[in-house]
Amino acid sequence: IRENEFEMAYPHTGVGFKVRGVSNLYVSMYSETIDETNPTYVGVIVDEDTSKIAIEEGRKNYKIAQFPSTDSKEHVVKIIKLTEAQVGNLVIDGMHVTAMTDDFNVSPVDLAPMCIEFIGNSITCGYGNEDSTNHVGFLSEHQNAMKTYADIVARHYRAECCLTAYSGRGLLRNFSGDSFGTIPEIYERCLPDDASSSYSFNDAYTPNLVVINVGTNDFS
């Protein structure tokens, strides 16, 4: 099934759908990883089960779930980007299923009635939040957008979580001291490292609450 190609960069972006009448479910994904030692990771939620997958370069079908062939239940599937934009963009461009039954169906997930947008830097991205030593430095495998304070707060209030966050970026200047690609500069982009990817601010997905947590890097 190939109808759309979804490219995403910010942490906690992803896709969600409901599926019924399949035995094996595969999703086609790839990432142009910037650093081979830091691949893009995604979190996969199938109903109540969560797993983590490292995405390789080059298009590949990743097995997401396997259900009993006689299963007629509708399952909720979500694929969420765990790593941030500086690791690499994620592209989801298709789905492959086996053993479709007569009641096969794919439909969008139901969004929560409230959305909270978090604007921030590495704290919001989840930099190192799975590093138990706190001494390793940046590794993408230690970054998990689904374990950030933002995700915890959103789940507590049963809200959607939207992250507009980039490590090292500031309000007027960045961690490195330069002023290139600050949070205000990249905020209007869908893909923060692509100046041509302007975001359309429309009524389709307007946050009910915005949390701004920036400024730490300005004083570094």
C-alpha positions in Angstrom: 0.0 0.0 0.0 1.7 3.2 -1.2 -0.4 6.4 -1.2 1.7 9.0 0.6 5.2 9.7 1.7 5.6 11.2 5.2 8.9 12.9 6.0 9.5 14.0 9.6 12.4 15.4 11.6 11.3 16.7 15.0 11.2 14.2 17.9 7.8 12.7 18.7 6.5 13.2 15.2 5.0 10.1 13.6 2.0 8.3 12.1 -0.9 6.4 13.7 -3.6 4.2 12.2 -6.1 1.5 13.0 -5.9 -1.8 11.2 -8.1 -4.9 11.1 -8.0 -8.2 9.2 -4.2 -8.8 8.8 -1.8 -11.4 10.0 1.6 -9.7 9.4 2.1 -6.0 9.3 5.2 -4.3 7.7 5.9 -0.6 7.3 8.3 0.8 4.8 10.7 3.3 6.4 14.1 4.8 5.8 16.3 7.5 7.1 19.2 9.5 5.7 21.3 9.1 8.8 23.9 11.9 9.3 26.2 9.8 11.5 26.4 6.0 11.1 27.0 5.6 14.9 23.8 7.5 15.6 20.9 6.0 13.7 17.4 7.2 13.8 15.2 5.3 16.2 11.5 4.9 16.3 9.1 3.7 18.9 6.4 1.3 17.8 3.2 1.1 19.8 0.8 -1.7 19.0 -2.2 -1.5 21.3 -0.5 -1.6 24.7 2.9 -3.1 23.6 5.9 -0.8 22.9 9.1 -1.6 21.1 12.1 0.3 19.7 13.6 0.0 16.2 16.8 1.4 14.7 16.2 2.6 11.2 18.7 1.7 8.5 19.6 3.7 5.4 17.8 2.6 2.3 14.1 1.7 2.1 13.2 -1.4 4.0 10.1 -3.1 5.2 10.1 -3.4 9.0 7.9 -6.0 10.6 5.7 -4.1 13.1 3.3 -6.7 14.3 2.0 -10.2 13.9 -1.6 -11.1 14.7 -3.4 -14.5 14.8 -4.9 -15.3 11.3 -8.3 -15.6 12.8 -8.1 -12.2 14.7 -10.9 -9.9 13.9 -10.0 -7.2 16.4 -9.2 -3.7 15.3 -5.6 -2.8 16.4 -4.1 0.7 17.1 -0.6 1.2 15.7 1.6 4.2 16.2 5.1 4.8 14.9 6.9 7.7 16.8 10.3 9.2 16.0 12.3 9.0 19.2 15.4 10.9 18.0 15.7 14.5 17.0 16.4 16.3 13.7 20.2 16.5 14.0 20.3 12.6 13.9 18.4 12.5 10.6 15.0 12.7 9.0 12.6 9.8 9.0 10.5 8.8 5.9 7.5 6.5 6.1 6.3 5.7 2.7 4.3 2.5 2.6 2.7 -0.5 4.3 2.8 -4.2 3.5 0.4 -6.7 4.9 -0.2 -10.5 4.6 -3.2 -12.7 5.0 -5.8 -10.0 4.5 -9.3 -11.1 5.4 -12.6 -9.9 4.0 -12.9 -7.3 6.8 -9.5 -5.8 6.1 -9.5 -2.1 6.9 -7.1 0.7 7.6 -8.3 4.0 9.1 -6.7 7.0 11.0 -6.4 6.9 14.7 -8.6 9.1 16.8 -6.8 12.2 18.1 -7.1 13.4 21.6 -9.4 16.4 22.0 -6.5 18.5 23.4 -3.0 19.1 22.1 0.0 20.5 24.0 3.0 21.9 22.0 6.4 22.0 23.7 9.0 24.4 22.3 12.5 23.7 23.6 16.0 22.4 23.3 17.9 19.3 24.4 15.9 19.1 27.7 12.7 18.8 25.7 14.2 16.5 23.0 15.2 14.0 25.7 18.9 14.3 25.2 20.5 11.4 27.1 17.4 10.5 29.0 18.2 6.8 28.6 21.9 7.1 29.5 22.1 5.6 33.0 25.8 6.7 33.4 25.3 10.4 32.4 28.9 10.4 31.1 28.7 8.9 27.6 27.8 12.1 25.7 25.4 12.2 22.8 24.3 8.9 21.4 21.0 8.6 19.6 20.2 5.3 21.3 20.1 7.2 24.6 17.4 9.6 23.3 13.8 8.8 23.7 11.1 11.4 22.9 8.5 9.1 24.5 10.2 9.4 27.9 10.5 13.2 28.0 8.8 15.4 30.5 6.6 16.6 27.6 5.3 13.2 26.8 4.7 12.4 30.5 2.7 15.6 30.9 0.7 15.1 27.7 -0.2 11.5 28.7 -1.2 12.6 32.2 -3.7 15.1 30.7 -4.7 12.7 27.9 -3.5 15.1 25.3 -1.6 14.9 22.1 2.1 15.9 22.4 3.8 18.0 19.8 7.5 18.8 20.2 9.2 21.7 18.4 12.7 21.2 19.9 16.3 21.1 18.8 19.4 20.4 21.0 21.8 23.3 21.4 19.5 25.9 20.0 18.7 29.1 21.8 16.4 32.1 21.6 19.0 34.6 20.4 22.1 32.5 20.3 23.0 28.8 20.4 25.2 26.6 22.6 28.1 27.1 20.2 27.7 30.9 20.5 26.5 31.5 16.9 23.0 32.8 16.0 22.4 30.5 13.0 19.2 28.4 13.2 17.9 29.6 16.5 14.5 28.4 17.7 12.6 31.4 16.3 14.3 30.9 13.0 13.4 27.2 12.6 10.0 27.4 14.3 8.1 28.0 11.0 9.8 25.1 9.3 8.3 21.6 9.0 11.9 20.2 8.7 14.1 22.5 10.8 17.3 22.0 8.7 15.5 22.8 5.5 14.7 26.5 5.0 12.3 25.7 2.2 10.0 23.5 4.3 7.6 26.1 5.6 4.9 25.0 8.0 1.3 25.9 7.3 -0.3 27.4 10.4 -3.9 26.5 9.9 -6.8 25.4 12.0 -6.3 21.7 11.3 -3.9 21.1 14.2 -3.8 24.0 16.6 -2.4 23.4 20.1 -4.6 24.3 23.1 -1.6 25.0 25.2 2.0 26.0 24.4 4.9 25.4 26.7 8.1 27.4 26.0 11.3 26.1 27.6 14.2 27.8 25.8 17.0 30.2 26.8 19.3 27.7 28.5 21.7 27.7 25.6 21.8 31.5 25.3 23.7 31.6 28.5 26.1 28.6 27.9 
